C-alpha cells in the first residue's frame, strides 16, 4: 500500500502536516489535491513501521510510524463544534442557519475519507463517524453500507498488510484490532458479536457481508435497527 508522507514520521510532525490537509478539506479542496504535494511512501519499503489506526498514549509517539488518525480528529472536532453552542451555561443544538458546515458538506468529507485504501484507515478505529443516533441530525446509519462497500473494495490491500496495525499496545491484523467503525457497523447490522470480533474467514470481507445481507438490507427502515435506535427529528 502507498500512503502519503503526511501520515509518516514522528507523531508531532504528522499532526502538523495532517492539520494542514484537514484545513484544505474544510475549504472544499478534494483530498487527492490536498495531499498531491506529499510523496507516496510504499509500506513495503518500511516494513518496520507500524500503521497506527488509534489514538495511542504519548509515549508511543516518538517512533517513525504511519499515524492515520490526525486528519479525521481535526475534521470531526470541527464538525462537532459546529453543532453546539452555549446558552445560559447549557449546551444546545445550533439552528441550521447558524452552522458553518452543511450536512451535504459533511457527507462529502466522509466520502472523501472513505475514497482511498489509505484514507479509509483514518476512521477505522472511530465509530463516531458511523454511529446511529436517535437524533436525526447526528445519525449516520446511512453511511454504513457506503463504508462497507469501500472496505470490501480495499480489503485485499488492507488485510494484505498483515500484523502491522497498531490499535492497542500490540500490533495485530486489521480485523482483529477493529474496535471502532467496522465492528460497530457489523454489530449494529445484526452480525453476532462473536463473528464480528473473530470472523470465520477474515480474509474475505465481501463474502462475510453477503452472508449477512449487509450490502443490500434497508438500514434506514430495518425494524431491528429501529428498535435499538429509533429516529426522531
C-alpha positions in Angstrom: 0.0 0.0 0.0 1.2 3.5 -0.8 0.4 6.2 1.8 1.0 10.0 1.5 4.0 11.1 3.5 1.9 13.5 5.6 1.0 10.4 7.6 4.5 9.1 8.1 7.1 10.3 10.7 7.0 11.2 14.3 3.6 11.9 15.7 4.2 15.6 16.3 5.2 16.3 12.7 2.4 14.1 11.4 -0.2 16.0 13.4 1.1 19.3 12.0 1.0 18.1 8.4 -2.4 16.4 8.7 -3.8 19.6 10.2 -2.8 21.4 7.1 -4.5 18.8 4.9 -7.6 19.0 7.1 -7.8 22.8 6.7 -7.6 22.4 2.9 -10.5 19.9 3.1 -12.5 22.3 5.2 -12.0 24.9 2.4 -13.6 22.5 -0.1 -10.4 21.0 -1.7 -10.7 17.3 -2.8 -8.5 15.0 -0.7 -6.4 14.0 -3.7 -5.5 17.6 -4.3 -4.8 18.3 -0.6 -2.2 15.5 -0.5 -0.8 16.0 -4.0 2.4 17.6 -2.8 3.2 14.7 -0.5 5.2 11.8 -1.8 3.7 8.4 -1.6 5.5 6.0 0.7 5.3 2.3 -0.1 4.7 0.4 3.1 6.7 -2.5 1.7 9.8 -0.2 1.8 9.4 0.4 5.6 8.2 -2.9 6.9 9.3 -2.0 10.4 6.8 1.0 10.6 3.5 0.2 12.3 0.3 1.6 10.8 -1.3 3.3 13.8 -5.1 3.5 13.5 -6.0 4.5 17.0 -5.0 7.4 19.4 -2.2 6.0 21.5 -0.6 7.1 24.7 2.0 9.9 24.3 5.0 7.5 24.9 4.1 5.8 21.6 4.6 9.0 19.6 8.4 9.0 19.4 8.7 6.3 16.7 8.7 6.6 12.9 5.2 5.2 12.0 2.2 5.8 9.9 -0.2 7.7 12.1 -3.5 7.6 10.4 -5.9 9.4 12.8 -5.0 13.1 12.9 -6.9 14.3 9.9 -10.1 12.7 11.0 -9.6 14.0 14.5 -9.4 17.6 13.3 -12.4 17.3 11.0 -14.7 15.5 13.4 -13.9 18.0 16.2 -14.7 20.9 13.9 -18.0 19.4 12.9 -19.0 18.7 16.5 -18.2 22.3 17.5 -20.4 23.4 14.6 -23.4 21.5 16.1 -23.4 23.1 19.5 -23.4 26.4 21.3 -23.6 27.6 24.9 -26.9 29.2 26.0 -27.1 30.2 29.7 -24.5 27.7 30.7 -26.1 24.8 28.8 -25.1 23.1 25.5 -27.8 23.3 22.9 -28.1 22.5 19.2 -27.4 25.4 16.9 -30.1 26.1 14.4 -29.2 25.0 10.9 -28.9 28.7 9.9 -26.0 29.2 12.4 -24.0 26.2 11.3 -20.9 26.9 9.2 -20.9 23.5 7.5 -23.9 22.0 5.8 -25.0 18.4 6.1 -24.1 17.9 2.5 -20.6 19.2 3.0 -20.1 16.9 6.0 -21.2 14.0 3.9 -18.8 15.0 1.1 -15.9 14.9 3.7 -16.9 11.4 4.8 -17.0 10.3 1.2 -13.5 11.7 0.7 -12.2 9.9 3.7 -13.5 6.5 2.5 -12.4 7.1 -1.0 -8.9 5.6 -0.9 -7.5 2.5 0.8 -5.1 4.6 2.9 -7.7 7.3 3.7 -10.3 4.9 5.0 -7.8 3.9 7.7 -8.2 7.4 9.2 -11.6 6.5 10.5 -11.4 2.7 11.0 -11.0 2.9 14.8 -13.6 5.7 15.3 -17.2 4.5 15.4 -18.2 8.2 15.9 -18.1 8.6 12.0 -20.8 5.9 11.6 -22.7 5.9 14.8 -26.5 5.6 14.8 -28.0 8.3 17.0 -31.6 8.8 17.9 -31.2 12.5 16.9 -31.7 12.5 13.2 -29.3 15.4 12.7 -26.4 13.4 14.0 -27.5 10.0 12.8 -25.0 8.3 10.4 -26.5 4.9 9.8 -26.9 5.8 6.1 -23.1 5.7 6.0 -22.9 2.0 6.9 -23.2 0.5 3.5 -21.0 3.0 1.6 -18.4 2.4 4.3 -18.7 -1.4 4.0 -18.6 -1.3 0.2 -15.4 0.6 0.3 -13.9 -1.7 2.9 -14.7 -4.6 0.7 -13.2 -2.9 -2.3 -9.9 -2.2 -0.5 -9.9 -5.3 1.8 -7.3 -7.3 -0.1 -4.8 -4.4 0.1 -5.7 -3.5 3.8 -5.7 -7.1 5.0 -2.6 -7.8 3.0 -0.5 -5.6 5.3 -0.6 -8.4 7.8 0.1 -8.0 11.5 1.4 -4.4 11.5 -1.7 -2.4 12.6 -1.3 -0.8 16.0 -4.8 -0.4 17.5 -3.8 -1.0 21.1 -0.5 -1.8 22.9 0.3 -4.7 20.4 0.5 -4.9 16.7 -2.2 -7.1 15.1 -4.1 -7.8 11.9 -6.6 -5.1 10.9 -9.8 -7.1 11.6 -8.5 -8.5 14.9 -7.9 -4.9 16.1 -11.0 -3.3 14.9 -12.8 -1.8 17.9 -14.3 1.1 16.1 -16.1 1.7 12.8 -16.1 -1.8 11.3 -17.0 -3.7 14.4 -19.7 -1.1 15.3 -21.3 -1.3 11.9 -21.3 -5.1 11.9 -22.7 -5.4 15.4 -25.5 -2.8 14.7 -26.4 -4.5 11.4 -27.2 -7.8 13.2 -23.9 -9.8 12.9 -23.5 -12.0 16.0 -20.9 -10.4 18.3 -18.6 -13.4 18.3 -18.3 -13.3 14.5 -18.0 -9.5 14.4 -15.0 -9.8 16.7 -13.5 -13.1 15.3 -14.9 -13.8 11.9 -14.7 -17.3 10.4 -12.7 -16.0 7.4 -11.2 -12.6 8.0 -9.6 -12.7 4.5 -13.0 -12.4 2.8 -14.9 -9.4 4.0 -17.1 -9.4 0.8 -18.3 -12.9 1.5 -18.9 -12.0 5.1 -21.1 -9.1 4.0 -23.0 -11.3 1.6 -23.6 -14.0 4.2 -25.5 -11.5 6.4 -27.1 -9.5 3.6 -25.3 -6.3 4.8 -24.9 -4.6 1.5 -28.5 -4.8 0.4 -30.6 -4.6 3.6 -32.6 -1.4 4.2 -30.7 0.0 7.2 -33.0 3.1 7.5 -36.2 1.2 7.9 -35.0 -2.1 9.3 -37.2 -2.9 12.3 -34.5 -4.5 14.4 -32.2 -1.5 13.9 -35.0 1.0 14.6 -36.0 -0.9 17.8 -32.5 -0.2 19.1 -32.1 3.3 17.7 -35.4 4.9 16.8 -35.1 8.1 14.7 -36.5 11.3 16.0 -36.4 14.8 14.3 
